[in-house]
Structures are given as structure tokens and as C-alpha cells.
């Protein structure tokens, strides 16, 4: 699904239409910031469109266009500045990407982002690709609510659109609780998913070029707390080998089915019966891939740049076992705004990444800590030591 064929090559350090080769990004959060860093390191200029004057990506970009995502003048400025444009979060309005895609190469395409923005469409796409999904039902009308089968309970009621980090999700055990939950969610379109017996969670990140070249990162084992990713572990044997093969194949099938261009993450549930069920996809780099900055020879953001610029895609190589700890605003609040980074950075193999956010709030992603080392046991010991220093619950 491509709105416009990508230009064959946008080489760094060259002129495009008389100005330095510039890559644009819709959204100014931490993912945009890390994309900007990767693009600039390769020699590209960057342009960010984000309404927040203090957006993490806008603060470090060559150009910050401070407008709403659907502002016509803002979109025109982004097109004028940029040779190609990407997005850093899935809730960028798809119509804005379609407008941009009519004039500039855009990756991922608006149609792919639109599918990821709607859980019902997303699950239908997974099914078309032959990837197992949890039993579920769409709920958009009172009649559909009444028709929900008892076999879907207990379940999780999720808003069909605009949900992330556990937001827009309610666990329900009975039909009465389901009705109350839909009322609390203001009767917006939802998907009810049957709760399944989970053993673990994992994710796979792939990058696909406009020429169909497709590469993948290793399978990432993830731990969520309160709906927010807390820990990612990446090393040989972090998930059973047969399930790792299945997860990578399923992710590639999903990307191929979309004719996707860009970086794509797909999250999976590993069930207690040793089977795999897809959860959701993110049409962008992903929190669970942040370890790749320090543990791989090419990060997910390097490959985001390559897919956008039409450059060859190297198969990324994990050169060190790694664990990533998400750093939430709770840590800042517990230490009166000054976490003991000196003690953390005294530990071997620690790599601190802060996002430039000045306002710490509970549950807000302020940064992450990557830990690398020679062995998985060594990395785990260091990660647990860092977690203890920062008051993060052990894992």
C-alpha cells in the first residue's frame, strides 16, 4: 500500500531542488528525536512538524514547523523543506499523510498507517496474512454489544482507535461489566478481545524498502507493567527458537501484505500452550527496539533513515546481549528531580538515553537505559543492579 513510489535514492550530503537533502518527520516525540539524530549523523538535514514548541525532536532538528498536524500551511512548509517524509507515531492523522504523499515520498504510506489506527481493520489484515489473532468481536452498536458471545469473557475492551500504552483499555469479566465499560468509553467503536493465558510477550521489528528488500531485528522479549513497556531483553534463547522463527515469519508476512515501506513493529503474545498470537502493530520504530542503538551494528532508526531515503538495507546484527529499562517519570519524582545517574553509569555496559523532557509525570517516558555485555547473565545482573538503584521493580 503505497501512496507514491519512493525516489530511488536521496543521498546524504547532496542537494535536492537546490537545498541540502532534508528528511521530514511528522511528530516531535522521542522517536522523532532519535530518528533526527540518526539522520543527522548520516549527513541529512531534518525537519519536524509538531505543535509543541518544546517537542524533543523539534529541539534538535534543523527545522521545527510548529503547527497542528492538519494545518495546511504547516504541511506545505514540511513539503517545501523535505525531500521525503516519515512519521514517528501512529496517531498522526492519515489524511495529513495522504496530502503529503501526493507531493513527496512518504513512508510508511497513509493507507498502512490508517489500518494500524483501527484495531478492527488491523485484525482483519492479520487474518488475511494468515497470522493467528485472539478471539474477538467488534462493538460499534448496542446490537453488536448484545450479540457478544459468552465465550469472549473474561476479556479486554479496547477502543478501536487512539489507544496506546494501556490507554483506552478496560478489563471485563461479565456482560454487566462489559456494558458499563462501553458506557465509560463513551460508546466509541471498540474491540472486545478474549483474555488468554499468557506465558510471555515478544515483538519483532522489520524494515522494508520500496524495492521489497526486507530485513529484521532479533525477537525482543518484553515485560509490560500497567500497560507500559518496562523491560526488553534481547539475546539468544530469550524466547523458544521455534516461536522466534514463527514471529519473524509472521511479521514479514504482515509487512509484505501491506506492501509496507519503513520500519514496522509487531507485538505478539506467547501463550501457555506454547503458541503465538499477534497483538498489534506499530507503523514506526518501537520502544522495544531502543536497545538496537547500543547492541546492534545498525539501529532501528538507522534503518528508518535508509527506508525513507531509498538506501540499501543492511541486515542488522546483534553484537551484544542487551536489556533495556524504560525510565518513567516516577523515578524523577522519587528522587526530587535528580535521579542518581552517576551511580547507574558507574555500572559496566550502561548507556543512558534521556529524551529532553523537562516535565516528569508518573508513567511518562522520560528516557531509557540500555545495558550491554558479554553474556546474558552478565547483562541481567547489571540491569538488576541498575533497577535497584533507580527503584524499578526487579524482573
QUILIN-V521684 format. One record per backbone hydrogen bond with DSSP energy under -0.5 kcal/mol. NH is the residue of the N-H (numbers start at 1). CO is the residue of the C=O. If there is no record, write none. Layout:
# QUILIN-V521684
NH_CO + NH_CO
This chain:
# QUILIN-V521684
10_309 + 11_9 + 13_43 + 14_11 + 16_19 + 19_16 + 21_14 + 23_45 + 24_84 + 25_47 + 26_86 + 27_25 + 27_49 + 33_29 + 34_30 + 35_31 + 36_32 + 37_33 + 38_34 + 39_35 + 40_36 + 41_37 + 42_38 + 43_40 + 44_39 + 45_21 + 47_23 + 48_63 + 49_25 + 50_48 + 50_65 + 53_51 + 55_52 + 57_28 + 59_55 + 60_57 + 61_57 + 61_58 + 63_46 + 65_48 + 66_64 + 67_65 + 71_68 + 75_71 + 76_72 + 77_73 + 78_74 + 79_75 + 80_76 + 81_77 + 82_78 + 83_22 + 84_22 + 85_105 + 86_24 + 88_26 + 92_89 + 96_93 + 97_93 + 98_94 + 99_95 + 100_96 + 101_97 + 102_98 + 102_99 + 103_100 + 104_100 + 105_83 + 107_85 + 113_109 + 114_110 + 115_111 + 116_112 + 117_113 + 118_115 + 119_160 + 122_118 + 123_119 + 124_120 + 125_121 + 126_122 + 127_123 + 128_124 + 129_125 + 130_127 + 131_126 + 134_278 + 137_192 + 139_190 + 145_141 + 146_142 + 147_143 + 148_145 + 152_149 + 153_150 + 154_172 + 155_172 + 156_193 + 157_170 + 158_156 + 158_191 + 159_168 + 160_189 + 167_164 + 169_166 + 170_157 + 172_155 + 178_174 + 179_175 + 180_176 + 181_177 + 182_178 + 183_179 + 184_180 + 185_181 + 186_183 + 187_182 + 188_185 + 190_139 + 191_158 + 192_137 + 193_156 + 193_191 + 194_135 + 195_154 + 198_196 + 199_270 + 200_270 + 201_222 + 202_268 + 203_220 + 204_266 + 206_264 + 207_215 + 208_262 + 209_213 + 212_209 + 215_207 + 217_205 + 220_203 + 221_233 + 222_201 + 223_231 + 225_228 + 228_225 + 230_223 + 231_223 + 232_324 + 233_221 + 234_322 + 238_235 + 244_240 + 245_241 + 246_242 + 247_243 + 248_244 + 249_245 + 250_246 + 251_247 + 252_248 + 253_249 + 254_250 + 255_251 + 256_252 + 257_253 + 258_254 + 259_255 + 259_256 + 260_255 + 262_208 + 264_206 + 265_282 + 266_204 + 267_280 + 268_202 + 269_277 + 270_200 + 271_269 + 271_275 + 272_197 + 274_271 + 277_269 + 278_132 + 279_267 + 280_267 + 282_265 + 284_282 + 289_286 + 290_287 + 292_289 + 293_290 + 294_291 + 295_291 + 296_292 + 297_317 + 300_289 + 303_299 + 304_300 + 305_301 + 306_302 + 307_303 + 308_304 + 309_305 + 310_306 + 311_306 + 314_312 + 316_314 + 319_295 + 319_317 + 320_295 + 321_373 + 322_234 + 323_371 + 324_232 + 325_369 + 326_230 + 327_367 + 328_326 + 329_361 + 329_364 + 331_328 + 332_328 + 333_329 + 334_330 + 335_331 + 336_333 + 337_332 + 338_335 + 341_339 + 343_340 + 344_340 + 345_341 + 346_342 + 347_344 + 350_347 + 351_370 + 353_368 + 355_366 + 360_358 + 364_361 + 366_327 + 366_364 + 367_327 + 368_353 + 369_325 + 370_351 + 370_368 + 371_323 + 372_349 + 373_321 + 379_375 + 380_376 + 381_377 + 382_378 + 383_379 + 384_380 + 385_381 + 386_382 + 387_383 + 388_384 + 389_385 + 390_386 + 391_387 + 391_388 + 392_387
